[in-house]
Amino acid sequence: MAPFESSAGVDNLTQLINRIGLPRLAAMATVAVLMLGFFGFSVMRARAPNLAPLYTGLSLEDSSAIVTELQTANVPFELRGDGDTILVPATRSPPCA
């Protein structure tokens, strides 16, 4: 007997879907997808570094010069607010005085 000749599994699945009902099955699938999305978002958020401001209110020239220095030092950074704020990982940020 070939592995795909038996349709008992397909019949059982069809009966299960008919018993549950298509609207309820769609609702269960929607909840499952939303839960997977939420957990995926949570994992990605937890893995992102905790950023702290290094400088704020910078001119474009100052921001560019600082970014060049950060790139040279291989320090990860993120620009916000049209480039006038530079964020670095909190562990690499100098403490506030």
VEXDRENKOL-396095 format. One record per residue: residue number from 1; residue in three letters; x, y, z of N, C-alpha, C, O in turn; chain. Coordinates in steps of 0.001 Angstrom, whole numbers, plus 524288, in hexadecimal, padded with zeros to 5 digits. Example, Ala and Ser with C-alpha at 12.3 -4.5 7.8 and 13.67 -1.06 7.14 Angstrom:
2
- num, residu, nX, nY, nZ, caX, caY, caZ, cX, cY, cZ, oX, oY, oZ, chaine
- 1, Ala, 83386, 7E9C6, 81E78, 8300C, 7EE6C, 81E78, 83390, 7F31C, 81E78, 8379C, 7F309, 82111, A
- 2, Ser, 83232, 7F736, 81BA8, 83566, 7FBDC, 81BE4, 83264, 8001E, 81EBE, 83461, 80472, 81F67, A
***
This chain:
97
- num, residu, nX, nY, nZ, caX, caY, caZ, cX, cY, cZ, oX, oY, oZ, chaine
- 1, Met, 8034A, 7FB64, 80000, 80000, 80000, 80000, 80379, 804DD, 80000, 8070B, 8054F, 80331, A
- 2, Ala, 8026E, 80874, 7FC76, 80571, 80D4A, 7FC14, 80408, 810D8, 800A4, 7FFAF, 8108A, 802AB, A
- 3, Pro, 807AD, 8143D, 8024C, 806A9, 81789, 806E3, 80239, 81B6D, 80620, 7FFF9, 81D31, 809FD, A
- 4, Phe, 800E2, 81CD2, 8015E, 7FCE0, 820CE, 80093, 7F79C, 81E83, 7FEF1, 7F3FD, 8216E, 7FDB6, A
- 5, Glu, 7F727, 81946, 7FEEB, 7F239, 816E8, 7FD5D, 7EE21, 8172C, 801A6, 7E977, 81750, 8007F, A
- 6, Ser, 7EFC4, 81740, 80691, 7EC16, 81762, 80AE8, 7E9E2, 81CD8, 80B88, 7ECC7, 820A6, 80C12, A
- 7, Ser, 7E4BC, 81D2C, 80B75, 7E240, 8223C, 80C28, 7DF99, 8229E, 81171, 7DC7F, 8262E, 81259, A
- 8, Ala, 7E0CC, 81EEC, 81500, 7DE69, 81EF9, 81A35, 7E002, 823E2, 81D2B, 7DCCA, 82647, 81FD1, A
- 9, Gly, 7E4F7, 82563, 81CBB, 7E6BF, 82A1E, 81F6B, 7E41F, 82EFB, 81D55, 7E2AD, 83276, 82051, A
- 10, Val, 7E381, 82F39, 8183B, 7E0E5, 833B8, 815D1, 7DB28, 833D0, 81768, 7D902, 837FA, 8187D, A
- 11, Asp, 7D8AF, 82F44, 8178E, 7D333, 82EFE, 8192D, 7D290, 830B4, 81ED8, 7CEDB, 83379, 82025, A
- 12, Asn, 7D62E, 82F0E, 8223A, 7D5EA, 830A0, 827BC, 7D68D, 8368A, 82842, 7D3CF, 83908, 82B53, A
- 13, Leu, 7DA1C, 838B9, 8254E, 7DAEC, 83E5A, 82580, 7D61C, 84143, 8238A, 7D48D, 84534, 825D0, A
- 14, Thr, 7D3C9, 83F5A, 81F5C, 7CF10, 841C8, 81D43, 7CA9C, 8417C, 8212E, 7C7AB, 8453E, 821CD, A
- 15, Gln, 7CA17, 83D0F, 823D2, 7C600, 83C8A, 827C8, 7C6F2, 84044, 82C4E, 7C341, 84299, 82E53, A
- 16, Leu, 7CBDB, 840DE, 82DED, 7CD25, 84475, 83230, 7CBCD, 84A0E, 830B5, 7C98D, 84CEC, 833D8, A
- 17, Ile, 7CD27, 84B9D, 82BFB, 7CBF4, 850EE, 82A30, 7C614, 851C0, 829F9, 7C42C, 855E7, 82B79, A
- 18, Asn, 7C32A, 84DD5, 8281D, 7BD7E, 84E4B, 827DE, 7BB15, 84E9A, 82D4B, 7B743, 8516A, 82E17, A
- 19, Arg, 7BD4B, 84BB6, 8310E, 7BB3D, 84BDD, 83666, 7BC42, 8511D, 838FB, 7B8D8, 85349, 83B95, A
- 20, Ile, 7C0F2, 8531F, 83841, 7C261, 85822, 83AA9, 7BF79, 85C96, 837FC, 7BD97, 8602A, 83A95, A
- 21, Gly, 7BF1C, 85C63, 832F4, 7BC94, 86092, 83003, 7C0A4, 86462, 82DFE, 7C46B, 865A6, 830B1, A
- 22, Leu, 7BFD6, 8662A, 8294D, 7C3A3, 8699C, 826C9, 7C442, 86EDD, 82994, 7C8AE, 870AC, 82A22, A
- 23, Pro, 7C00F, 87167, 82B5D, 7C0E0, 87668, 82E1F, 7C414, 875C9, 83327, 7C76D, 87908, 83454, A
- 24, Arg, 7C30D, 871AA, 8360E, 7C5F5, 870CF, 83AE7, 7CBA5, 86F75, 839B5, 7CF2E, 87129, 83C7C, A
- 25, Leu, 7CC86, 86C72, 835A2, 7D1D3, 86B18, 833FF, 7D4D1, 86FFB, 83244, 7D96E, 87091, 8337D, A
- 26, Ala, 7D237, 87370, 82F77, 7D4A7, 8785F, 82DCD, 7D5FD, 87BBE, 83289, 7DA1F, 87E32, 832AC, A
- 27, Ala, 7D28A, 87BDE, 83663, 7D397, 87EE4, 83B22, 7D846, 87C9D, 83E0D, 7DB92, 87F88, 83FFD, A
- 28, Met, 7D895, 8777B, 83E5E, 7DD03, 874FC, 840FC, 7E21A, 8761F, 83E1B, 7E61C, 8771F, 84092, A
- 29, Ala, 7E1F8, 875F9, 838F4, 7E6A4, 87725, 835E3, 7E848, 87CD7, 8369D, 7ECEF, 87DFE, 83704, A
- 30, Thr, 7E47F, 88061, 836C7, 7E5AC, 885F2, 83797, 7E83D, 886D1, 83CE5, 7EC14, 889AF, 83D51, A
- 31, Val, 7E61E, 88457, 840EC, 7E864, 884DC, 8462B, 7EDF3, 882A9, 8463A, 7F174, 884FF, 8488D, A
- 32, Ala, 7EEC2, 87E3A, 843B4, 7F3F9, 87BE5, 8438B, 7F7E3, 87F77, 840D2, 7FC4A, 88010, 842A8, A
- 33, Val, 7F654, 881D7, 83C7A, 7F9D3, 8855F, 839A1, 7FAFF, 88A39, 83CE8, 7FF75, 88C02, 83D0F, A
- 34, Leu, 7F711, 88C59, 83F7F, 7F7EF, 890F2, 842D4, 7FB91, 88FAA, 8475E, 7FEEB, 892D2, 848C2, A
- 35, Met, 7FAEC, 88B16, 849A8, 7FE61, 8898E, 84DF6, 803FC, 888E6, 84C1C, 807A0, 88A9E, 84EBC, A
- 36, Leu, 804B3, 88670, 847A1, 809F7, 885DF, 8457D, 80C66, 88B34, 8445C, 81104, 88C0B, 84569, A
- 37, Gly, 80952, 88EC5, 8423E, 80B3F, 89407, 84135, 80CCC, 896DA, 8462C, 810DA, 8996D, 8465D, A
- 38, Phe, 8098D, 8965F, 84A37, 80AB7, 898E5, 84F39, 80FC2, 896C6, 85193, 81314, 899C6, 85354, A
- 39, Phe, 81056, 89190, 8519C, 8150F, 88F45, 853D8, 819DB, 89097, 8508F, 81E13, 89179, 852B2, A
- 40, Gly, 81943, 890BB, 84B76, 81D9D, 8924F, 84822, 81F45, 897EA, 84934, 823EC, 89917, 84985, A
- 41, Phe, 81B6A, 89B5F, 849C4, 81C8C, 8A0D6, 84B08, 81F42, 8A13E, 85055, 822FE, 8A435, 850F0, A
- 42, Ser, 81D5F, 89E43, 85426, 81FA8, 89E70, 85963, 82555, 89CA8, 85958, 828A8, 89F01, 85BE8, A
- 43, Val, 8266C, 89886, 85671, 82BCB, 8968E, 85628, 82F52, 89A97, 85385, 833A5, 89B9B, 8555C, A
- 44, Met, 82D7F, 89CDC, 84F41, 830A5, 8A0C9, 84C8A, 8318F, 8A590, 84FFA, 835D6, 8A7C2, 85001, A
- 45, Arg, 82D98, 8A728, 852D7, 82E12, 8ABB7, 85647, 831E6, 8AA9F, 85AC1, 834EA, 8AE0A, 85C49, A
- 46, Ala, 831BF, 8A5DF, 85CD0, 83537, 8A481, 86120, 83AE9, 8A430, 85F54, 83E7C, 8A53B, 8625E, A
- 47, Arg, 83BB9, 8A2C2, 85A6D, 8410A, 8A248, 85869, 8435B, 8A77D, 856C3, 8481D, 8A7EA, 85631, A
- 48, Ala, 8401A, 8AB78, 855F9, 8420E, 8B095, 85450, 8451A, 8B315, 858D2, 8437F, 8B2A9, 85D55, A
- 49, Pro, 8496C, 8B5A6, 857A9, 84C76, 8B810, 85BE0, 8497D, 8BC99, 85E4F, 84681, 8BF52, 85BB3, A
- 50, Asn, 84A5D, 8BD55, 86355, 84808, 8C1B6, 86622, 84B23, 8C69E, 864BC, 84FAD, 8C720, 8663D, A
- 51, Leu, 848BB, 8CA30, 861E6, 84B82, 8CED1, 85FFB, 84ACB, 8D36F, 863A1, 846B0, 8D421, 86608, A
- 52, Ala, 84EE4, 8D691, 863FC, 84ED0, 8DB53, 86723, 850EB, 8DFC8, 863CF, 85449, 8DEED, 8607C, A
- 53, Pro, 84EFB, 8E488, 864A8, 850EC, 8E8E9, 86189, 8569B, 8EA2F, 862D1, 85824, 8EA92, 8675B, A
- 54, Leu, 859A2, 8EAD1, 85EB0, 85F0C, 8EC7F, 85F4A, 85F42, 8F269, 85EC6, 861B3, 8F51A, 861ED, A
- 55, Tyr, 85C97, 8F46D, 85AA7, 85C2C, 8FA0F, 859C5, 856B7, 8FB41, 857C3, 8545E, 8F815, 85503, A
- 56, Thr, 854B9, 8FFC7, 85920, 84FAD, 90194, 85716, 85046, 90740, 85550, 853CF, 90A02, 8570C, A
- 57, Gly, 84CCE, 908F2, 851DB, 84CD3, 90E60, 8500A, 8518B, 90FC7, 84CC9, 85368, 91433, 84D0E, A
- 58, Leu, 85385, 90C24, 849BA, 85834, 90D1F, 846A5, 856E3, 90F9B, 84161, 852A0, 90EE2, 83F46, A
- 59, Ser, 85A9C, 91283, 83F58, 85A20, 91458, 839F7, 85B91, 90FD4, 83666, 85DCC, 90BF1, 83824, A
- 60, Leu, 85A4C, 91059, 8316C, 85B67, 90C30, 82DAD, 86149, 90B46, 82D35, 86300, 906D0, 82CAB, A
- 61, Glu, 86461, 90F73, 82D67, 86A0E, 90EEF, 82CFE, 86C49, 90C15, 831B9, 86F8B, 90898, 83126, A
- 62, Asp, 86A86, 90D90, 8366A, 86C68, 90AF9, 83B2C, 86AD5, 9053C, 83B3A, 86DF1, 901D7, 83C9B, A
- 63, Ser, 86608, 90436, 839BC, 86413, 8FEE0, 8399E, 86746, 8FB8E, 835D9, 8689F, 8F71B, 83714, A
- 64, Ser, 86877, 8FDA3, 83160, 86B89, 8FAD4, 82D75, 870FC, 8F997, 82F7C, 872F1, 8F545, 82EB0, A
- 65, Ala, 8736D, 8FD51, 83213, 878B4, 8FC78, 83427, 878A5, 8F848, 83866, 87C28, 8F501, 83899, A
- 66, Ile, 874BA, 8F85C, 83BC6, 87464, 8F483, 83FFD, 87351, 8EF12, 83DC3, 87593, 8EB37, 83F8C, A
- 67, Val, 86FE8, 8EEC6, 839E8, 86EAC, 8E9BC, 83776, 87392, 8E772, 834FD, 87478, 8E2BC, 83556, A
- 68, Thr, 876BE, 8EAB3, 83281, 87B9B, 8E8D7, 8302B, 87F29, 8E689, 83459, 88184, 8E26C, 8338B, A
- 69, Glu, 87F8C, 8E92A, 838C5, 882D6, 8E738, 83D10, 880AE, 8E21F, 83F4F, 883AC, 8DE91, 8408D, A
- 70, Leu, 87B89, 8E1C1, 83FD4, 8792D, 8DCF3, 841DA, 87A13, 8D861, 83E20, 87B1F, 8D3FF, 83FCF, A
- 71, Gln, 879A8, 8D974, 83910, 87AA2, 8D553, 83532, 88051, 8D39D, 83559, 8816F, 8CEF5, 834ED, A
- 72, Thr, 883E5, 8D743, 835F1, 88975, 8D5FE, 83642, 88A90, 8D29B, 83B0B, 88DC9, 8CF0C, 83AD1, A
- 73, Ala, 887D9, 8D3BB, 83F6A, 888A5, 8D0C8, 84444, 8854A, 8CBDB, 84482, 88558, 8C91C, 84874, A
- 74, Asn, 8825C, 8CAB0, 84054, 87EDF, 8C622, 84025, 87AE9, 8C613, 8449B, 879BE, 8C1F6, 846CE, A
- 75, Val, 878E2, 8CAA3, 845E7, 874DF, 8CB1A, 849EA, 86F92, 8CB26, 8472F, 86EA6, 8CE77, 843D4, A
- 76, Pro, 86C0A, 8C783, 8488F, 866D6, 8C7A9, 84628, 863E4, 8CC80, 847F2, 86450, 8CE1B, 84C75, A
- 77, Phe, 860EC, 8CECE, 84468, 85E0B, 8D38F, 845B7, 85901, 8D3B5, 84297, 8583E, 8D0B3, 83EEB, A
- 78, Glu, 85599, 8D746, 84421, 850B8, 8D81D, 84156, 84F97, 8DDF6, 84163, 85016, 8E08B, 8456A, A
- 79, Leu, 84E11, 8E000, 83CDC, 84CB1, 8E583, 83C71, 846CF, 8E615, 83CEC, 843DC, 8E2E8, 83AD9, A
- 80, Arg, 84522, 8EA1A, 83FA3, 83F8B, 8EB35, 84024, 83EB2, 8F108, 83F5D, 84258, 8F426, 83FA8, A
- 81, Gly, 839D0, 8F26D, 83E5E, 83860, 8F7F2, 83E0A, 83B41, 8FAE5, 839DB, 83DA0, 8FEEA, 83B02, A
- 82, Asp, 83B28, 8F915, 83509, 83DC3, 8FBA6, 830A3, 843A3, 8FC25, 83178, 84613, 8FFC0, 82F6D, A
- 83, Gly, 845EA, 8F890, 83472, 84B90, 8F87E, 8352E, 84D99, 8FBF7, 8397F, 85257, 8FC69, 83A2D, A
- 84, Asp, 84A20, 8FE76, 83C74, 84C14, 901EA, 84096, 84CD0, 8FF18, 845C9, 84EB4, 90170, 84989, A
- 85, Thr, 84B59, 8FA1F, 84615, 84C13, 8F6FD, 84ACD, 84EED, 8F1FA, 84953, 84D7C, 8EF4F, 84598, A
- 86, Ile, 852FA, 8F0C1, 84C4B, 855FC, 8EBFE, 84B69, 8555D, 8E885, 85031, 8566A, 8EA24, 85498, A
- 87, Leu, 853A2, 8E3B1, 84F3E, 85300, 8DFE2, 8536D, 85723, 8DBA7, 852D7, 8586C, 8DA10, 84E7D, A
- 88, Val, 85931, 8D9DD, 85731, 85CEF, 8D58D, 85755, 85B0D, 8D1B2, 85B7A, 857D5, 8D31E, 85EC0, A
- 89, Pro, 85CFB, 8CCD3, 85B69, 85B7E, 8C931, 85F89, 85CC1, 8CB7D, 864E5, 860D0, 8CDF7, 8659B, A
- 90, Ala, 85943, 8CAA5, 868A3, 859CD, 8CCF9, 86DD6, 85EF1, 8CB78, 87065, 86109, 8CE73, 87388, A
- 91, Thr, 86101, 8C6E2, 86F19, 865F8, 8C534, 87170, 86A92, 8C84B, 86F36, 86EB8, 8C881, 871A3, A
- 92, Arg, 869E4, 8CAB1, 86AA2, 86E19, 8CDB2, 8682B, 86D73, 8D391, 86908, 870D5, 8D6A3, 86788, A
- 93, Ser, 86926, 8D518, 86B6D, 867FF, 8DA9C, 86C44, 86AA7, 8DC7D, 87142, 86AA6, 8D9BA, 87532, A
- 94, Pro, 86CE9, 8E126, 8711D, 86F4B, 8E32E, 875EE, 86B03, 8E493, 879DB, 866C7, 8E63F, 8784F, A
- 95, Pro, 86C14, 8E3E8, 87EEA, 8681D, 8E534, 882D4, 86715, 8EB0B, 88301, 86A90, 8EE36, 88202, A
- 96, Cys, 8624F, 8EC69, 88446, 860DA, 8F1F0, 884B2, 8633E, 8F444, 88995, 8637F, 8F1B7, 88DA6, A
- 97, Ala, 864FE, 8F919, 8892D, 8676E, 8FBA8, 88DAE, 8636D, 8FE4F, 89101, 864C4, 900AB, 894F9, A
***
